[in-house]
Amino acid sequence: MLDLLRDLFFIGYLIANPWALLIFGFQIWMFIDAIRRKEYLWAFFIIIGFGFSAFFYYFAVYRNSPSATRGFELPGAHSRKRIKELEAQIHHLDKAHHHSQLGDVYFQGGKLAKAEACYRAALEREPEDIDTRAHLGQCLLRQKRPAEAKPLLEGVVWQDPKHDYGHSMMALAETLGALGETDRAVALWKQITDNHAYPRARVQYAELLITRKEVEPARAVLKDVIADDPHAPAFQRKRDRVWTRKARSLLRKIGS
């Protein structure tokens, strides 16, 4: 009961004192930012310092960080700034790499039609750029146009099998799978998994092995995915969570 009265008094005090409410809100803002940056010692002092430590943190840490990493920037704000920068550079210089970089921003934001237009504009100015060809191929694949993606990705992989740390070859393997060229897709996935430990590659390789009734090799691949997951960095585990879940689901289906 005393705790409830204390909480009510605190809330009433904040409502009656706007400055205290602002300081409290600022303190919570800085506390969450410190937690996100894993600045736990700062977070502790922010909580016990009622405003003072939060202001010190703001000037010592938050304000000195790049804007793209600041905790309370609106979603997409950094991308919008980058889009404006690139549009200005395209207006004044009209270079192929600016069009390609703008395409990458749109691609990462899921705006695939805009990304495709930018990549094509880049290729008009520099037709042989390997990065632009690879990214356009991936963009077409994500738009469910594998037949158009195939020649672009094949050319990239032929020129540089290791392009983009194997991601271009993964896109080609996905493209071949989407076109029903299973044997070629399996061969590519095997090549990728021999050189990289990407869950995305290993799970899709296992899926194709299962469709070919090669259950035991598929089971071994899926078990490796699950066994490696706890030892991966946190950011990588979050990124690959969908593939880890799929690996577990496939194992349940074929029997672990």
C-alpha positions as CSV (number, residue, x, y, z in Angstrom):
1,M,0.0,0.0,0.0
2,L,2.8,2.4,0.9
3,D,4.5,1.6,-2.4
4,L,1.3,2.4,-4.3
5,L,0.9,5.7,-2.5
6,R,4.6,6.5,-3.1
7,D,4.1,5.8,-6.9
8,L,1.0,7.9,-7.0
9,F,2.7,10.8,-5.3
10,F,5.6,10.6,-7.7
11,I,3.3,10.6,-10.7
12,G,1.3,13.5,-9.3
13,Y,4.6,15.4,-8.6
14,L,5.7,14.9,-12.3
15,I,2.3,16.1,-13.6
16,A,2.4,19.2,-11.4
17,N,6.0,20.0,-12.3
18,P,6.5,20.0,-16.1
19,W,10.3,20.6,-15.8
20,A,10.6,17.5,-13.6
21,L,8.6,15.6,-16.2
22,L,10.9,16.7,-19.0
23,I,14.0,15.8,-17.0
24,F,12.5,12.4,-16.2
25,G,11.7,11.8,-19.8
26,F,15.2,12.8,-20.9
27,Q,16.7,10.5,-18.2
28,I,14.7,7.6,-19.6
29,W,15.8,8.4,-23.1
30,M,19.5,8.4,-22.2
31,F,19.1,5.3,-20.0
32,I,17.6,3.3,-23.0
33,D,20.3,4.6,-25.3
34,A,23.0,3.5,-22.8
35,I,21.5,0.1,-22.6
36,R,21.4,-0.2,-26.4
37,R,25.1,0.7,-26.5
38,K,25.9,-1.7,-23.6
39,E,27.2,1.2,-21.6
40,Y,25.9,-0.4,-18.4
41,L,28.0,1.6,-16.0
42,W,26.6,4.8,-17.5
43,A,23.1,3.3,-17.3
44,F,23.6,2.7,-13.6
45,F,24.7,6.3,-12.9
46,I,21.9,7.7,-15.1
47,I,19.3,5.9,-13.0
48,I,20.7,7.1,-9.7
49,G,21.6,10.6,-10.8
50,F,18.2,12.0,-11.6
51,G,19.1,14.1,-14.6
52,F,22.7,15.1,-13.8
53,S,24.3,11.9,-15.1
54,A,21.9,11.9,-18.1
55,F,23.2,15.3,-19.1
56,F,26.8,14.2,-18.7
57,Y,26.1,11.1,-20.8
58,Y,24.4,13.2,-23.5
59,F,27.5,15.4,-24.0
60,A,30.1,12.7,-23.4
61,V,28.7,9.8,-25.4
62,Y,25.4,10.4,-27.2
63,R,26.3,13.7,-28.9
64,N,29.7,12.4,-30.0
65,S,28.3,9.4,-31.8
66,P,27.5,9.4,-35.5
67,S,23.8,10.4,-36.2
68,A,23.1,7.0,-37.8
69,T,23.7,5.2,-34.5
70,R,21.8,7.5,-32.2
71,G,19.1,5.6,-30.3
72,F,16.1,7.8,-30.9
73,E,16.5,8.8,-34.5
74,L,13.2,8.2,-36.4
75,P,13.1,4.9,-38.4
76,G,14.5,5.5,-41.9
77,A,15.9,9.0,-41.1
78,H,19.4,8.0,-41.9
79,S,18.2,6.4,-45.2
80,R,16.3,9.5,-46.1
81,K,19.4,11.7,-45.5
82,R,21.5,9.4,-47.7
83,I,18.9,9.4,-50.4
84,K,18.9,13.2,-50.5
85,E,22.7,13.2,-50.6
86,L,22.9,10.8,-53.5
87,E,20.1,12.6,-55.4
88,A,22.1,15.8,-55.1
89,Q,25.2,14.1,-56.3
90,I,23.3,12.5,-59.2
91,H,21.9,15.9,-60.2
92,H,25.3,17.6,-60.2
93,L,27.6,14.7,-61.3
94,D,25.4,11.9,-62.7
95,K,28.0,9.2,-62.0
96,A,27.2,5.5,-62.3
97,H,28.3,4.6,-58.8
98,H,25.9,7.2,-57.3
99,H,22.9,5.6,-59.1
100,S,24.1,2.2,-57.9
101,Q,24.5,3.4,-54.3
102,L,21.0,4.9,-54.4
103,G,19.7,1.6,-55.7
104,D,21.4,-0.2,-52.7
105,V,19.6,2.2,-50.3
106,Y,16.2,1.5,-51.9
107,F,17.0,-2.3,-52.0
108,Q,17.7,-2.4,-48.3
109,G,14.5,-0.5,-47.7
110,G,12.5,-3.0,-49.7
111,K,11.6,-0.5,-52.5
112,L,12.6,-2.9,-55.2
113,A,11.1,-1.1,-58.2
114,K,13.0,2.1,-57.4
115,A,16.1,0.0,-56.7
116,E,15.8,-1.6,-60.1
117,A,15.4,1.7,-61.9
118,C,18.6,3.0,-60.2
119,Y,20.6,-0.1,-61.0
120,R,19.6,0.2,-64.7
121,A,20.5,3.8,-64.7
122,A,23.9,2.9,-63.3
123,L,24.4,0.2,-66.0
124,E,23.5,2.7,-68.8
125,R,26.5,4.7,-67.6
126,E,28.9,1.8,-66.7
127,P,27.6,-1.5,-68.2
128,E,30.4,-3.7,-66.9
129,D,30.3,-2.8,-63.2
130,I,30.2,-6.1,-61.4
131,D,28.6,-4.8,-58.2
132,T,25.7,-3.2,-60.0
133,R,25.1,-6.3,-62.2
134,A,25.0,-8.5,-59.1
135,H,22.7,-6.2,-57.1
136,L,20.3,-5.8,-60.1
137,G,20.2,-9.6,-60.4
138,Q,19.4,-10.0,-56.7
139,C,16.7,-7.2,-57.1
140,L,15.1,-9.1,-60.0
141,L,15.2,-12.3,-58.0
142,R,13.4,-10.7,-55.1
143,Q,10.8,-9.4,-57.5
144,K,10.2,-13.1,-58.5
145,R,11.8,-12.6,-61.9
146,P,14.4,-15.3,-61.8
147,A,14.7,-15.8,-65.6
148,E,15.8,-12.1,-65.9
149,A,18.1,-12.4,-62.9
150,K,19.9,-15.6,-64.1
151,P,22.1,-14.1,-66.9
152,L,23.2,-11.2,-64.7
153,L,24.1,-13.5,-61.8
154,E,25.8,-16.1,-64.0
155,G,28.0,-13.5,-65.5
156,V,29.0,-12.2,-62.1
157,V,29.8,-15.6,-60.6
158,W,31.7,-16.6,-63.7
159,Q,33.8,-13.4,-63.4
160,D,34.3,-13.7,-59.7
161,P,33.0,-16.8,-57.8
162,K,33.8,-15.2,-54.5
163,H,32.0,-11.9,-55.3
164,D,30.4,-10.3,-52.3
165,Y,31.7,-13.0,-49.9
166,G,29.6,-15.7,-51.7
167,H,26.3,-13.8,-51.6
168,S,26.2,-13.5,-55.4
169,M,26.6,-17.2,-55.8
170,M,23.9,-17.8,-53.2
171,A,21.6,-15.6,-55.2
172,L,22.4,-17.6,-58.3
173,A,21.7,-20.8,-56.5
174,E,18.3,-19.5,-55.4
175,T,17.6,-18.4,-58.9
176,L,18.4,-21.8,-60.3
177,G,16.2,-23.4,-57.7
178,A,13.3,-21.0,-58.6
179,L,13.7,-22.0,-62.3
180,G,13.7,-25.7,-61.5
181,E,17.3,-26.3,-62.3
182,T,17.7,-28.5,-59.2
183,D,21.0,-30.3,-60.1
184,R,22.8,-27.1,-60.8
185,A,21.4,-25.5,-57.7
186,V,22.5,-28.4,-55.5
187,A,26.0,-28.2,-57.0
188,L,26.3,-24.5,-56.3
189,W,24.9,-24.9,-52.7
190,K,27.5,-27.6,-52.1
191,Q,30.3,-25.3,-53.3
192,I,29.0,-22.5,-51.1
193,T,28.7,-24.6,-48.0
194,D,32.1,-26.0,-48.5
195,N,33.5,-22.5,-48.2
196,H,31.1,-20.7,-46.0
197,A,29.0,-21.5,-42.9
198,Y,26.0,-19.3,-43.8
199,P,22.8,-20.8,-42.4
200,R,20.9,-19.3,-45.4
201,A,23.0,-21.5,-47.7
202,R,23.1,-24.7,-45.5
203,V,19.3,-24.7,-44.9
204,Q,18.5,-24.3,-48.6
205,Y,21.0,-26.9,-49.5
206,A,19.4,-29.3,-47.0
207,E,16.0,-28.5,-48.4
208,L,17.1,-29.6,-51.9
209,L,18.7,-32.7,-50.6
210,I,15.5,-33.6,-48.9
211,T,13.6,-33.2,-52.2
212,R,16.1,-35.6,-53.7
213,K,15.5,-38.1,-50.9
214,E,19.0,-37.6,-49.6
215,V,17.8,-37.4,-46.0
216,E,20.9,-38.4,-44.0
217,P,23.2,-35.7,-45.6
218,A,20.4,-33.2,-45.1
219,R,20.0,-34.1,-41.5
220,A,23.7,-33.7,-40.8
221,V,23.7,-30.2,-42.4
222,L,20.7,-29.1,-40.4
223,K,22.2,-30.4,-37.1
224,D,25.3,-28.3,-37.9
225,V,23.2,-25.2,-38.3
226,I,21.6,-25.7,-35.0
227,A,24.8,-26.6,-33.2
228,D,26.6,-23.5,-34.5
229,D,23.9,-21.1,-33.6
230,P,24.6,-20.6,-29.9
231,H,28.3,-19.8,-30.7
232,A,27.5,-17.1,-33.2
233,P,27.7,-13.3,-32.4
234,A,24.4,-11.8,-31.2
235,F,23.9,-9.7,-34.4
236,Q,24.4,-12.7,-36.5
237,R,22.0,-14.9,-34.5
238,K,19.3,-12.3,-34.9
239,R,20.0,-12.0,-38.6
240,D,19.9,-15.7,-39.2
241,R,17.1,-16.5,-36.8
242,V,14.6,-17.3,-39.6
243,W,17.0,-19.9,-41.0
244,T,17.7,-21.5,-37.6
245,R,14.0,-21.9,-37.1
246,K,13.6,-23.4,-40.5
247,A,16.4,-25.8,-39.8
248,R,14.6,-27.0,-36.6
249,S,11.3,-27.3,-38.5
250,L,12.9,-29.4,-41.3
251,L,14.5,-31.6,-38.7
252,R,11.2,-32.3,-37.0
253,K,9.7,-33.2,-40.4
254,I,12.4,-35.7,-41.3
255,G,13.0,-36.9,-37.8
256,S,16.0,-35.8,-35.8
